[in-house]
Amino acid sequence: MPPKTSTCIVALKDKGNIWIGGDSAATSELQLTERADPKVFIKEDPQGTKWIFGFSGDYRMGQLMQYTLELPEMKKGEKDVMRFLVTQFIPSLGTCLNQYPWEEKKKDAIFTGSFIVGVSGRIFTVYNDYQIEERAGEYTALGCGEQVALGSLYTSEEKSPKDRIRIALEAAAKFNTDVEKPFIILNI
């Protein structure tokens, strides 16, 4: 059985930039592995718009998104980003994940994981039923370290975005055995 992510993914918006950080832990049964392949990455669509991702769940899902997902072209200044994600991005994601299935694909689930995506200055969480969430506020988190990370982000507004994410991930690792260094933090 391949390892699954245990994960803490943290994202925040700051002055038009989007920051996402993630840990490097993967667990399978009782085994904890530090992975070298990241849970966070950046891609560009055909228009040159940068997208930033952080995933939780099967590494296979994240690898398919990173290496085979063809992002739909988002026009500069797209006004209804949520509509674009629902009507353009999600069908592209579905095509990608169904074109390259993996052994653990569940009977009634399209994919087994969730992820955060940042684009056009906004942050969205995509759940394993293709539901898209945009939380009110400037930050979100995902994975088994989510609640600890959110608490940390709430109390660190005076710090830089990179420091806020690092501290949130450190807190999640301190209080959850399934979150592990090193942490990878990217921004667009």
Buried (B, 14 or more C-beta within 10 A) or exposed (E): EEBBBBBBBBBBBBEEEBBBBBBBBBBEEEEBEEBEEBBBBBBEBEEEBBBBBBBBBBBBBBBBBBEEBEBBEBEEEBEEBEEBBBEBBBEBBEEBBEEBEBEBBEEEEBBBBBBBBBBBEEBBBBBBEBEBEEEEEBBBBBBBBBBBBBBBBEEBEEEEBBEBBBBBBBBBBEBBEBBBEEBBBBBB
